[in-house]
Amino acid sequence: MRRALWFLLAGGVLALLAGWVVGTRPDLAAQAATPLRQVIGNEGVAQLETAVFTLQDRVRQWQYGLGLAEPAAPWEVSAAAPTAEPTMLPAASPTPSPTTPAPTPTRPAAAPAGEDNLPATPRPTQTPLPTPLPTATPAGWLLPPVPPFGPLPGEGVWEPYLSGPAGQVVARRTFLQPDPERPYALVAVVAFDLAQTDLRFVLGLHEPALADGPRGTGVIPAGDKQPGQLLATFNGGFLATHGEYGAMQNGVIALPAKPGYATLAIDESGRVQLGEWGTDVDPAGDYLAWRQNARMVVHNGETNPRVENGSIVTWGGNINGNIVTWRSGLGLSQDEQVLYFFAGPSMSMPTLATAMQAVGAYNGMLLDINETWVHFAAVRPAGAELMAEPLFPEGMETNVDRYLRTSGRDFFYVVLKP
């Protein structure tokens, strides 16, 4: 009995210490996780991470519940941002803008064999708005505002974020508060106009890769790394040890594709596709790159029932979907003209899915998780140089220019169309 009590006490102290390290120096915690996996394995690290993230979330809930902390917008909201739904101008194409169907809340189906089947967590439902086709008019590219979930000023308003050399808006951003239990769970969303921008993918120098498999360069080509051309960089997916999800760039297959898994593919023409490999994404297609990561979060306008299952196999690589932590994801509109990047702290998988549905993502996938790896930077010209600006001033400030240098991990970047 005495020995068991000592073990419990030691475990509690270890969790508190790990929580402090993760909260103050997440980069050190990430570095420590790699050798720790060699000692206690992926499952042991997953259990430790689960304890730390749960403790952090309980502390935050306590702080906000007692009024010791108040939610705030993740960045300074522009006073010039429109506060009413903009009047959409006619699209350049006569093709009508598709309307994303409203999600119908259903009781989650049973998880497939080999995956956890935890009780569903209720999510706020919202009817997503239609995603307009981009226009080539002087008024610029507009998106309808998203009905806010909370009281923060600026929530759901798409403000101009990234522009081309001529001042044309090519990306907008907003934030959402989709978790009613966690007002601090802010989801930042960046929307790219794919009529004006191109998405690129880079394999990391070390990840993802098999022990004896090919690797990438981890470098943005010099032709794309130019002021006024390079617009943004953001993280890729899981380490190879967390699922061995497929990844390819310019014919180099670091990991083979797995049928049925969420895949972002870029073909030779620059078209971006997001769907299941073998169902929506043709394995016989000619692609510049593709990256897989877990299962679809939103598929053909519907939330994947597995989102509510909290499966450790499906949604974390190493932690289950009900655990709240930094998460990131990608979404694509039904007409494939708007690419959405999602990121934020204290997110569960249901929270991420809710945000995807709210903005009108017809298909959506999970990218990486945990504060160290979830990263987005706007790239601004500074004379002949490039300056990286984090999407979240707090939480993404470490190594903000990580993808402007040689990266050990895979990542995406966005450039202006020629």
C-alpha positions as CSV (number, residue, x, y, z in Angstrom):
1,M,0.0,0.0,0.0
2,R,2.8,2.4,1.0
3,R,4.7,1.6,-2.3
4,A,1.5,2.2,-4.3
5,L,1.0,5.6,-2.6
6,W,4.6,6.6,-3.4
7,F,4.1,5.6,-7.0
8,L,1.0,7.7,-7.2
9,L,2.7,10.7,-5.6
10,A,5.7,10.3,-7.9
11,G,3.4,10.1,-10.9
12,G,1.5,13.2,-9.8
13,V,4.8,15.2,-9.3
14,L,6.0,14.0,-12.7
15,A,2.8,15.1,-14.4
16,L,3.0,18.5,-12.7
17,L,6.6,18.9,-13.8
18,A,5.8,17.8,-17.3
19,G,2.9,20.2,-17.5
20,W,5.1,23.1,-16.4
21,V,7.6,22.2,-19.1
22,V,5.0,21.8,-21.8
23,G,3.4,25.1,-20.8
24,T,6.6,27.1,-20.6
25,R,8.9,25.4,-23.0
26,P,7.0,23.2,-25.5
27,D,10.0,23.0,-27.7
28,L,12.0,21.3,-24.9
29,A,9.1,18.9,-24.2
30,A,9.0,17.9,-27.9
31,Q,12.7,17.3,-28.0
32,A,12.5,15.1,-24.9
33,A,9.6,13.1,-26.3
34,T,11.8,11.5,-29.0
35,P,14.3,9.8,-26.8
36,L,11.6,9.0,-24.2
37,R,9.8,6.9,-26.8
38,Q,12.9,4.7,-27.0
39,V,12.5,4.0,-23.3
40,I,8.8,3.8,-22.6
41,G,7.5,3.5,-26.2
42,N,4.8,5.4,-28.0
43,E,2.0,4.2,-25.6
44,G,4.0,5.3,-22.6
45,V,4.6,8.8,-24.0
46,A,0.9,8.9,-25.1
47,Q,-0.2,8.2,-21.5
48,L,2.1,10.9,-20.2
49,E,0.9,13.4,-22.8
50,T,-2.7,12.6,-22.0
51,A,-2.1,13.3,-18.3
52,V,-0.3,16.6,-19.0
53,F,-2.9,17.9,-21.4
54,T,-5.8,16.9,-19.2
55,L,-4.2,18.7,-16.2
56,Q,-3.6,21.8,-18.3
57,D,-7.2,21.8,-19.5
58,R,-8.5,21.4,-15.9
59,V,-6.4,24.4,-14.8
60,R,-7.6,26.5,-17.7
61,Q,-11.3,25.6,-17.0
62,W,-10.7,26.5,-13.3
63,Q,-9.1,29.9,-14.2
64,Y,-11.9,30.9,-16.6
65,G,-14.6,29.5,-14.4
66,L,-13.5,31.7,-11.5
67,G,-13.0,34.7,-13.7
68,L,-9.3,34.8,-13.3
69,A,-8.8,34.8,-17.0
70,E,-10.9,36.1,-19.9
71,P,-11.0,35.0,-23.5
72,A,-9.6,37.4,-26.0
73,A,-9.2,37.5,-29.8
74,P,-5.9,35.9,-30.9
75,W,-4.9,39.0,-32.8
76,E,-5.9,42.7,-33.0
77,V,-9.1,42.8,-34.9
78,S,-9.0,45.4,-37.7
79,A,-11.5,48.2,-37.3
80,A,-11.8,48.4,-41.1
81,A,-13.0,44.8,-41.3
82,P,-16.6,44.6,-42.6
83,T,-19.2,43.9,-39.9
84,A,-22.1,43.0,-42.2
85,E,-22.4,40.4,-44.9
86,P,-20.8,41.7,-48.1
87,T,-22.7,42.0,-51.3
88,M,-21.3,39.4,-53.6
89,L,-20.4,40.5,-57.1
90,P,-21.1,38.2,-60.1
91,A,-18.5,35.5,-60.6
92,A,-16.3,35.5,-63.7
93,S,-17.7,32.1,-64.5
94,P,-21.5,31.5,-65.2
95,T,-21.3,28.4,-63.1
96,P,-23.4,28.9,-60.0
97,S,-21.7,28.7,-56.6
98,P,-22.4,25.4,-55.0
99,T,-24.0,25.3,-51.6
100,T,-22.5,23.2,-48.9
101,P,-25.3,21.0,-47.4
102,A,-26.1,21.6,-43.8
103,P,-24.8,18.8,-41.5
104,T,-27.5,16.6,-40.0
105,P,-26.6,15.6,-36.5
106,T,-26.8,11.9,-36.2
107,R,-25.9,9.4,-33.6
108,P,-22.3,8.3,-34.3
109,A,-21.9,4.9,-35.8
110,A,-19.9,2.3,-34.0
111,A,-16.1,2.7,-34.4
112,P,-14.5,0.2,-36.7
113,A,-12.7,-2.8,-35.2
114,G,-9.5,-1.9,-33.5
115,E,-10.5,1.6,-32.6
116,D,-11.9,3.0,-29.3
117,N,-15.6,3.6,-29.0
118,L,-16.0,6.4,-26.5
119,P,-19.2,8.2,-25.7
120,A,-20.1,11.0,-28.1
121,T,-19.5,14.6,-27.0
122,P,-22.3,17.0,-27.9
123,R,-21.3,19.6,-30.5
124,P,-22.9,22.9,-31.3
125,T,-24.5,22.6,-34.8
126,Q,-24.5,25.3,-37.4
127,T,-25.6,25.5,-41.0
128,P,-22.5,26.4,-43.0
129,L,-22.8,29.2,-45.5
130,P,-22.3,28.8,-49.3
131,T,-18.7,29.4,-50.4
132,P,-18.7,32.0,-53.1
133,L,-16.6,31.7,-56.3
134,P,-13.7,34.1,-56.3
135,T,-14.1,37.2,-58.5
136,A,-11.8,39.1,-60.7
137,T,-13.5,42.4,-60.0
138,P,-11.8,45.5,-58.4
139,A,-13.9,44.9,-55.3
140,G,-11.6,42.0,-54.5
141,W,-12.2,38.5,-53.2
142,L,-14.9,38.2,-50.5
143,L,-16.3,35.6,-48.2
144,P,-19.6,35.8,-46.3
145,P,-19.1,36.2,-42.5
146,V,-19.6,33.1,-40.3
147,P,-22.3,33.4,-37.5
148,P,-20.3,33.8,-34.3
149,F,-20.4,31.2,-31.5
150,G,-19.4,33.5,-28.7
151,P,-19.3,37.2,-27.7
152,L,-15.8,38.2,-28.9
153,P,-15.7,41.1,-31.4
154,G,-14.5,40.1,-34.8
155,E,-15.4,36.5,-34.5
156,G,-16.5,35.1,-37.9
157,V,-15.6,38.2,-39.8
158,W,-13.2,37.6,-42.7
159,E,-10.6,40.3,-42.7
160,P,-7.9,40.8,-45.4
161,Y,-4.8,38.9,-44.4
162,L,-2.5,38.3,-47.4
163,S,-2.2,40.3,-50.6
164,G,-0.3,40.2,-53.9
165,P,2.1,42.9,-55.1
166,A,-0.7,44.9,-56.7
167,G,-2.7,44.9,-53.4
168,Q,-5.2,42.2,-54.4
169,V,-6.5,40.2,-51.5
170,V,-5.6,36.5,-51.9
171,A,-6.2,35.2,-48.4
172,R,-8.5,36.2,-45.5
173,R,-8.6,35.1,-41.9
174,T,-11.0,34.9,-39.0
175,F,-11.4,33.1,-35.7
176,L,-14.1,31.0,-34.0
177,Q,-15.1,30.0,-30.5
178,P,-16.8,26.7,-31.3
179,D,-16.4,24.9,-27.9
180,P,-19.1,26.1,-25.5
181,E,-17.2,24.5,-22.5
182,R,-13.9,26.2,-23.4
183,P,-14.1,29.9,-24.3
184,Y,-10.3,29.8,-24.6
185,A,-10.4,27.2,-27.5
186,L,-10.0,29.7,-30.3
187,V,-9.8,28.3,-33.8
188,A,-8.0,30.5,-36.3
189,V,-9.0,30.0,-39.9
190,V,-7.1,31.2,-43.0
191,A,-8.9,31.0,-46.3
192,F,-6.9,31.1,-49.6
193,D,-8.3,32.0,-52.9
194,L,-7.0,29.1,-55.1
195,A,-7.8,31.1,-58.3
196,Q,-5.0,33.4,-57.3
197,T,-2.7,31.2,-55.3
198,D,-0.9,27.8,-55.6
199,L,-0.3,25.2,-52.8
200,R,3.0,23.4,-52.6
201,F,4.3,20.5,-50.4
202,V,7.8,19.8,-49.1
203,L,9.1,16.5,-47.7
204,G,11.2,17.1,-44.6
205,L,14.9,16.3,-44.3
206,H,14.1,13.6,-41.7
207,E,10.3,13.2,-41.5
208,P,8.1,11.6,-42.7
209,A,10.3,8.6,-43.7
210,L,11.0,5.0,-43.0
211,A,14.3,4.0,-41.4
212,D,15.9,3.0,-44.7
213,G,13.6,5.0,-47.0
214,P,14.0,8.1,-49.1
215,R,13.8,11.6,-47.6
216,G,13.2,15.1,-48.8
217,T,15.3,18.2,-48.8
218,G,13.2,20.2,-46.4
219,V,13.8,23.3,-48.5
220,I,11.6,25.7,-50.5
221,P,12.9,26.0,-54.1
222,A,14.7,29.3,-54.7
223,G,12.2,30.2,-57.5
224,D,9.3,30.2,-55.0
225,K,11.2,31.8,-52.1
226,Q,10.9,35.3,-53.4
227,P,9.5,38.5,-51.9
228,G,6.0,39.1,-53.3
229,Q,5.8,35.5,-54.4
230,L,5.9,33.4,-51.2
231,L,2.8,34.1,-49.1
232,A,2.7,31.6,-46.2
233,T,4.1,28.4,-44.7
234,F,2.4,25.9,-42.4
235,N,2.9,22.5,-40.9
236,G,2.4,19.1,-42.4
237,G,1.3,15.8,-40.8
238,F,2.4,13.2,-38.2
239,L,5.7,11.6,-37.8
240,A,6.1,8.3,-39.6
241,T,5.9,6.4,-36.3
242,H,2.4,7.7,-35.7
243,G,0.5,5.9,-38.5
244,E,3.0,5.8,-41.4
245,Y,0.6,7.9,-43.5
246,G,1.6,8.3,-47.1
247,A,3.7,11.3,-48.4
248,M,5.2,12.1,-51.8
249,Q,6.8,15.1,-53.4
250,N,8.1,15.3,-57.0
251,G,8.1,11.6,-57.4
252,V,9.9,10.8,-54.1
253,I,7.6,8.5,-52.1
254,A,8.7,8.8,-48.5
255,L,5.8,6.6,-47.4
256,P,3.4,4.7,-49.7
257,A,-0.2,5.8,-49.8
258,K,-2.8,3.9,-47.7
259,P,-6.3,3.3,-49.3
260,G,-9.2,5.0,-47.5
261,Y,-7.1,7.6,-45.6
262,A,-7.5,11.4,-45.8
263,T,-5.3,12.7,-48.6
264,L,-4.4,16.2,-49.8
265,A,-3.2,15.9,-53.4
266,I,-1.8,18.5,-55.9
267,D,-1.8,17.5,-59.5
268,E,0.4,18.6,-62.4
269,S,-2.0,21.4,-63.2
270,G,-1.9,22.8,-59.7
271,R,-5.4,21.5,-58.8
272,V,-5.9,20.8,-55.1
273,Q,-7.9,17.7,-54.2
274,L,-8.9,16.6,-50.7
275,G,-10.5,13.2,-50.0
276,E,-10.0,9.5,-49.4
277,W,-7.2,7.9,-51.3
278,G,-8.7,5.4,-53.8
279,T,-12.2,6.8,-53.6
280,D,-12.0,10.6,-54.1
281,V,-8.3,10.8,-55.0
282,D,-7.3,8.5,-58.0
283,P,-4.1,6.6,-57.2
284,A,-3.4,6.6,-61.0
285,G,-3.4,10.4,-61.3
286,D,-0.4,12.6,-62.2
287,Y,0.5,14.4,-59.0
288,L,3.2,16.8,-57.9
289,A,2.7,15.8,-54.3
290,W,0.3,14.2,-51.9
291,R,0.2,13.9,-48.1
292,Q,-2.0,11.7,-46.0
293,N,-2.9,12.0,-42.3
294,A,-5.5,10.0,-40.4
295,R,-9.1,9.7,-41.6
296,M,-11.3,12.4,-43.1
297,V,-12.7,14.8,-40.5
298,V,-15.4,16.1,-42.9
299,H,-16.2,14.1,-46.0
300,N,-18.5,15.3,-48.7
301,G,-20.2,17.8,-46.4
302,E,-20.8,15.4,-43.5
303,T,-18.8,15.0,-40.3
304,N,-17.1,11.7,-40.0
305,P,-18.8,9.7,-37.2
306,R,-15.4,8.7,-35.9
307,V,-14.9,12.3,-34.8
308,E,-17.2,11.6,-31.9
309,N,-15.5,8.3,-31.0
310,G,-12.3,9.9,-29.6
311,S,-10.3,7.1,-31.1
312,I,-6.6,6.9,-30.1
313,V,-6.0,5.0,-33.4
314,T,-7.8,7.5,-35.6
315,W,-7.1,11.0,-34.3
316,G,-3.9,11.5,-32.5
317,G,-1.2,9.3,-33.8
318,N,-0.5,9.0,-30.1
319,I,-3.5,10.6,-28.2
320,N,-7.2,10.3,-28.6
321,G,-9.5,12.8,-30.1
322,N,-11.3,13.9,-26.9
323,I,-8.0,15.2,-25.5
324,V,-7.7,18.9,-26.0
325,T,-4.4,20.2,-27.3
326,W,-3.1,22.3,-30.2
327,R,-4.5,20.9,-33.5
328,S,-4.3,21.9,-37.1
329,G,-6.2,20.9,-40.2
330,L,-7.0,21.6,-43.8
331,G,-10.4,22.1,-45.5
332,L,-11.5,22.5,-49.2
333,S,-14.7,24.0,-50.5
334,Q,-16.9,21.9,-52.7
335,D,-15.9,23.9,-55.9
336,E,-12.2,23.4,-54.9
337,Q,-11.6,27.2,-55.1
338,V,-11.1,27.9,-51.4
339,L,-8.5,26.2,-49.2
340,Y,-8.9,26.6,-45.5
341,F,-6.2,26.2,-42.8
342,F,-7.4,25.6,-39.2
343,A,-5.3,25.9,-36.0
344,G,-5.7,26.6,-32.4
345,P,-5.1,25.6,-28.8
346,S,-7.3,23.4,-26.5
347,M,-9.0,21.7,-29.4
348,S,-10.7,18.3,-29.4
349,M,-11.6,16.6,-32.7
350,P,-15.3,17.6,-32.4
351,T,-14.2,21.2,-32.0
352,L,-12.1,21.0,-35.2
353,A,-15.0,19.4,-37.1
354,T,-17.4,22.1,-35.9
355,A,-15.1,24.8,-37.2
356,M,-14.7,23.1,-40.5
357,Q,-18.5,22.8,-40.9
358,A,-19.1,26.4,-39.8
359,V,-17.0,27.9,-42.6
360,G,-18.3,25.6,-45.3
361,A,-15.4,23.2,-45.8
362,Y,-16.9,20.3,-47.9
363,N,-13.9,18.1,-47.1
364,G,-11.5,18.4,-44.3
365,M,-8.5,16.5,-42.7
366,L,-6.4,16.7,-39.6
367,L,-2.8,17.8,-39.9
368,D,-0.3,17.8,-37.0
369,I,-1.0,18.3,-33.2
370,N,0.7,19.7,-30.1
371,E,1.9,23.3,-29.7
372,T,5.5,22.7,-31.0
373,W,4.3,21.3,-34.3
374,V,1.2,23.3,-35.1
375,H,2.5,26.3,-36.9
376,F,1.5,28.9,-39.5
377,A,3.4,32.0,-40.6
378,A,2.5,34.7,-43.1
379,V,5.5,35.6,-45.2
380,R,5.9,39.3,-45.7
381,P,8.5,41.0,-48.0
382,A,11.1,43.1,-46.2
383,G,13.0,44.7,-49.0
384,A,14.9,41.8,-50.7
385,E,14.4,39.6,-47.6
386,L,11.5,37.6,-46.2
387,M,9.9,38.1,-42.8
388,A,7.8,35.4,-41.1
389,E,4.9,36.5,-39.0
390,P,3.1,34.0,-36.8
391,L,-0.7,33.5,-37.1
392,F,-0.9,33.3,-33.3
393,P,1.4,35.8,-31.6
394,E,1.4,33.5,-28.5
395,G,1.9,29.8,-29.2
396,M,3.5,30.1,-32.7
397,E,6.3,32.5,-31.9
398,T,9.0,29.8,-31.5
399,N,11.2,29.4,-34.6
400,V,8.7,31.4,-36.6
401,D,10.8,31.2,-39.7
402,R,11.4,27.4,-39.4
403,Y,10.2,26.7,-42.9
404,L,12.2,29.5,-44.5
405,R,15.3,27.4,-43.5
406,T,16.0,23.7,-43.9
407,S,13.2,21.8,-42.1
408,G,13.5,18.4,-40.6
409,R,9.7,18.0,-40.8
410,D,7.4,18.2,-43.9
411,F,5.4,21.3,-44.5
412,F,3.2,23.2,-47.0
413,Y,3.7,26.7,-48.5
414,V,1.5,29.0,-50.6
415,V,2.7,31.1,-53.5
416,L,1.1,33.6,-55.8
417,K,0.0,32.2,-59.1
418,P,2.2,33.3,-62.0
